[in-house]
Amino acid sequence: MTALLLNGKELASKKREQLKKDVEQLASKQVVPGLAVILVGEDPASQTYVRAKEKACEQAGIHSVLIKKPNTITEEELLAEIERLNHDSSIDGILVQLPIPEHISEQAVIEKIAPNKDVDGFHPINIGKMMTGEDTFLPCTPFGVVEMLKEAEIDIAGKHAVVVGRSNIVGKPVGQLLLNENATVTYTHSRTKNLRELTNLADILIVAIGKPEFVGAEDVKEGAVVVDVGINRVDGKLVGDVDFDSVKDKASYITPVPGGVGPMTITMLLENTVLSARKRS
């Protein structure tokens, strides 16, 4: 058995075509969705991500504003910039590209963004709403993962989902979203004992730890759905947290790296921005 590919690139392309139509519909009501991205410093990976976001916005017809700030910016100055954008009626979504310099509190930055413009879905108010199943902006990568599963018509309800990793950006929220879809969820992490025993129980295995090819065939149950959120550069090549070549012959579905979860993250960011604009239309 060779696993079927969960192709994020294809689904992202399909969703972006629909988003383009949604943006055109909003434009007919004189509403142009606006996304502001704040980039602090010269981190090469961040610059690459931001360029990809700008390009995606342009293709969808979303008004995109890039605000570059030096590494020397103070926390007070950055928070003042966010406050200005909170009151800018042409901006529907605000995103501060992480990581930011160590002298600035990441939590203070996240909490400064108005919840109704928090298209990254990280504000404590939006996280709380996600926990209780209320309508809110969902964190983009976990949102993308669940959309991929639904698109492939993989039944989530009643399945045992095992999440490897507990970050605030992916691990914790993806588990919560799967719970909201009626899965039984187990979280595992660096302190988990008998990790392999738990991953072998997973009907749906989500791996998000940032360790290249950490999960192999021996860690996966026959016929499991395997979603690899990891992106690691090894010898100039991008690989995931899952050893794709060994796992693909054991899983029923698997995401490739690159071309799996990655393209969905930016797509769900655009979707959240359009959703925010729709609320003011």
C-alpha positions as CSV (number, residue, x, y, z in Angstrom):
1,M,0.0,0.0,0.0
2,T,1.3,3.5,-0.9
3,A,-0.3,6.4,0.9
4,L,-2.4,8.9,-1.0
5,L,-0.9,12.4,-0.9
6,L,-2.7,15.2,1.0
7,N,-1.6,17.9,-1.5
8,G,-1.7,21.2,0.2
9,K,-0.4,23.0,-2.8
10,E,-3.4,21.9,-4.9
11,L,-6.0,22.7,-2.2
12,A,-4.3,26.1,-1.5
13,S,-4.6,27.0,-5.2
14,K,-8.3,26.0,-5.3
15,K,-9.0,28.0,-2.2
16,R,-7.1,31.0,-3.5
17,E,-9.3,31.0,-6.6
18,Q,-12.4,31.2,-4.5
19,L,-10.8,33.9,-2.3
20,K,-10.2,36.0,-5.4
21,K,-13.9,35.8,-6.2
22,D,-14.8,36.7,-2.6
23,V,-12.5,39.7,-2.8
24,E,-14.1,40.8,-6.1
25,Q,-17.5,40.5,-4.4
26,L,-16.4,42.7,-1.5
27,A,-14.9,45.2,-4.0
28,S,-18.3,45.6,-5.5
29,K,-19.4,46.9,-2.1
30,Q,-16.4,49.3,-2.0
31,V,-14.6,47.1,0.5
32,V,-11.0,46.1,-0.2
33,P,-9.5,43.6,2.4
34,G,-6.3,45.0,3.9
35,L,-3.5,43.1,5.6
36,A,-0.6,44.8,7.4
37,V,2.6,42.8,8.1
38,I,5.2,44.2,10.4
39,L,8.7,42.8,9.8
40,V,11.3,43.5,12.5
41,G,15.0,43.0,11.6
42,E,16.6,41.2,8.7
43,D,15.9,37.5,9.4
44,P,16.3,35.7,6.0
45,A,13.5,33.1,6.6
46,S,11.1,35.8,7.8
47,Q,11.9,37.9,4.7
48,T,11.1,34.9,2.5
49,Y,7.8,34.2,4.3
50,V,6.8,37.9,4.1
51,R,7.5,38.0,0.3
52,A,5.3,34.9,-0.1
53,K,2.5,36.6,1.8
54,E,2.8,39.8,-0.2
55,K,2.7,37.8,-3.5
56,A,-0.4,35.8,-2.3
57,C,-2.2,39.0,-1.3
58,E,-1.5,40.6,-4.7
59,Q,-2.8,37.5,-6.5
60,A,-6.0,37.5,-4.4
61,G,-6.6,41.2,-4.8
62,I,-5.9,41.9,-1.1
63,H,-4.4,45.3,-0.2
64,S,-1.1,44.5,1.5
65,V,1.1,46.8,3.6
66,L,4.6,45.8,4.6
67,I,6.1,47.8,7.5
68,K,9.8,47.2,8.1
69,K,11.4,48.1,11.4
70,P,15.0,47.7,12.5
71,N,16.1,45.3,15.2
72,T,16.8,48.3,17.4
73,I,13.1,49.3,17.7
74,T,11.9,49.4,21.3
75,E,8.9,47.5,22.5
76,E,7.1,50.7,23.2
77,E,7.6,51.9,19.6
78,L,6.5,48.5,18.2
79,L,3.3,48.5,20.3
80,A,2.6,52.1,19.2
81,E,2.8,51.0,15.6
82,I,0.4,48.2,16.2
83,E,-2.0,50.6,18.0
84,R,-1.9,52.9,15.0
85,L,-2.9,49.9,12.7
86,N,-5.7,48.9,15.2
87,H,-7.3,52.3,14.4
88,D,-6.6,52.2,10.6
89,S,-10.0,51.5,8.9
90,S,-8.3,50.3,5.7
91,I,-6.6,47.4,7.6
92,D,-8.6,44.3,8.4
93,G,-5.7,42.1,9.6
94,I,-2.4,42.7,11.4
95,L,0.4,40.3,11.6
96,V,3.8,40.7,13.3
97,Q,6.2,38.3,11.7
98,L,7.9,36.1,14.3
99,P,10.5,35.7,15.6
100,I,11.0,39.2,17.0
101,P,14.1,40.5,18.9
102,E,14.5,39.1,22.4
103,H,14.2,42.6,24.1
104,I,10.6,42.7,22.9
105,S,7.9,40.6,24.7
106,E,6.2,38.4,22.1
107,Q,3.2,38.0,24.4
108,A,2.9,41.8,24.7
109,V,2.9,42.2,20.9
110,I,0.3,39.4,20.4
111,E,-2.0,40.9,23.1
112,K,-1.7,44.5,21.6
113,I,-3.2,43.4,18.3
114,A,-7.0,44.1,18.4
115,P,-8.8,40.7,18.5
116,N,-11.0,41.7,15.5
117,K,-7.8,42.2,13.5
118,D,-5.8,39.2,14.8
119,V,-5.8,37.2,11.6
120,D,-3.0,34.9,13.0
121,G,-5.5,33.7,15.6
122,F,-3.0,34.0,18.5
123,H,-4.7,36.6,20.7
124,P,-5.8,35.1,24.1
125,I,-9.4,36.1,23.4
126,N,-9.4,34.3,20.1
127,I,-7.6,31.3,21.6
128,G,-10.3,31.2,24.3
129,K,-13.1,31.4,21.7
130,M,-11.5,28.5,19.8
131,M,-11.3,26.5,23.0
132,T,-15.1,26.9,23.5
133,G,-15.9,26.3,19.9
134,E,-17.1,29.9,19.2
135,D,-16.8,31.7,15.8
136,T,-13.3,33.3,15.7
137,F,-10.1,33.6,13.8
138,L,-8.3,30.2,13.9
139,P,-4.5,29.9,14.0
140,C,-3.5,29.5,10.3
141,T,-1.5,26.3,10.2
142,P,-3.8,24.2,12.4
143,F,-6.8,25.7,10.4
144,G,-5.1,24.6,7.2
145,V,-4.5,21.0,8.6
146,V,-8.1,20.5,9.4
147,E,-9.2,21.9,6.0
148,M,-6.9,19.4,4.3
149,L,-8.4,16.5,6.2
150,K,-12.0,17.7,5.4
151,E,-11.1,18.2,1.7
152,A,-9.9,14.6,1.5
153,E,-13.2,13.5,3.2
154,I,-11.2,12.0,6.1
155,D,-13.7,11.4,8.9
156,I,-12.3,13.0,12.1
157,A,-15.2,12.3,14.5
158,G,-14.5,9.4,16.8
159,K,-10.9,8.9,15.5
160,H,-7.9,8.9,17.8
161,A,-5.6,11.8,16.9
162,V,-2.1,11.9,18.4
163,V,-0.3,15.3,18.3
164,V,3.5,15.2,18.5
165,G,4.5,18.7,19.8
166,R,2.8,21.2,22.0
167,S,3.7,24.6,20.7
168,N,1.3,27.5,21.0
169,I,1.4,28.0,17.2
170,V,0.7,24.5,16.0
171,G,0.6,21.6,18.6
172,K,-1.9,22.9,21.1
173,P,-4.3,24.5,18.7
174,V,-4.4,21.7,16.2
175,G,-5.3,19.3,19.0
176,Q,-8.1,21.6,20.1
177,L,-9.5,21.9,16.5
178,L,-9.5,18.2,16.1
179,L,-11.3,17.9,19.5
180,N,-13.8,20.4,18.3
181,E,-14.4,18.0,15.3
182,N,-15.1,15.2,17.9
183,A,-11.7,13.4,17.7
184,T,-10.2,11.8,20.8
185,V,-6.9,13.7,21.2
186,T,-3.6,12.7,22.9
187,Y,-0.8,15.3,23.1
188,T,2.8,14.1,23.2
189,H,6.0,16.0,23.6
190,S,9.7,15.9,24.7
191,R,8.8,14.6,28.2
192,T,6.4,11.9,27.0
193,K,7.3,8.4,28.1
194,N,6.7,5.5,25.6
195,L,6.2,7.9,22.7
196,R,6.2,5.2,20.1
197,E,3.5,3.3,21.9
198,L,1.2,6.3,21.7
199,T,2.0,7.3,18.1
200,N,1.2,3.7,17.1
201,L,-2.3,4.2,18.4
202,A,-3.0,7.1,16.2
203,D,-5.6,7.0,13.4
204,I,-4.5,10.6,12.7
205,L,-0.9,11.5,13.5
206,I,0.1,15.2,13.5
207,V,3.8,15.8,13.8
208,A,5.1,19.3,14.6
209,I,8.4,19.3,16.5
210,G,11.1,20.6,14.2
211,K,13.2,17.5,14.2
212,P,14.1,16.2,10.7
213,E,12.6,12.8,9.8
214,F,12.0,12.1,13.5
215,V,9.0,9.8,12.9
216,G,9.7,6.6,11.0
217,A,7.6,3.7,9.8
218,E,8.0,1.9,13.2
219,D,6.2,4.9,14.8
220,V,3.1,4.7,12.7
221,K,0.1,2.4,12.7
222,E,-0.8,0.7,9.5
223,G,-3.3,2.8,7.6
224,A,-2.9,6.0,9.7
225,V,-3.3,9.5,8.3
226,V,0.0,11.3,8.8
227,V,0.2,15.1,8.7
228,D,3.8,16.4,8.8
229,V,3.9,20.1,9.8
230,G,7.8,20.2,10.1
231,I,10.0,22.1,7.7
232,N,13.7,21.5,8.2
233,R,16.6,22.2,5.9
234,V,19.1,19.4,5.7
235,D,22.0,19.6,3.3
236,G,20.2,22.3,1.3
237,K,17.1,20.2,1.0
238,L,13.7,20.7,2.7
239,V,12.5,17.7,4.7
240,G,9.7,17.3,7.3
241,D,9.6,15.8,10.8
242,V,8.4,12.5,9.2
243,D,10.6,10.1,7.2
244,F,8.4,10.3,4.2
245,D,10.0,7.5,2.2
246,S,9.5,4.9,4.9
247,V,6.1,6.1,6.2
248,K,4.4,6.4,2.8
249,D,4.2,2.6,2.4
250,K,2.4,2.3,5.8
251,A,0.1,5.3,6.0
252,S,-3.2,5.7,4.1
253,Y,-2.7,9.4,3.6
254,I,0.4,11.5,4.1
255,T,1.5,15.2,3.5
256,P,4.6,15.8,1.4
257,V,7.3,18.4,2.5
258,P,7.4,20.8,0.7
259,G,3.9,21.1,-0.8
260,G,1.8,19.8,2.1
261,V,0.8,22.0,5.0
262,G,3.0,25.0,4.1
263,P,0.9,26.4,1.3
264,M,-2.2,26.1,3.4
265,T,-0.8,28.4,6.2
266,I,-0.7,31.5,4.0
267,T,-4.0,30.6,2.3
268,M,-5.8,30.4,5.7
269,L,-4.2,33.8,6.6
270,L,-5.8,35.3,3.5
271,E,-9.1,33.6,4.4
272,N,-9.0,35.1,7.9
273,T,-8.3,38.6,6.3
274,V,-11.2,38.3,3.9
275,L,-13.4,37.1,6.8
276,S,-12.4,40.2,8.8
277,A,-13.2,42.5,5.8
278,R,-16.6,40.8,5.4
279,K,-17.5,41.7,8.9
280,R,-17.1,45.4,8.1
281,S,-18.8,45.2,4.6
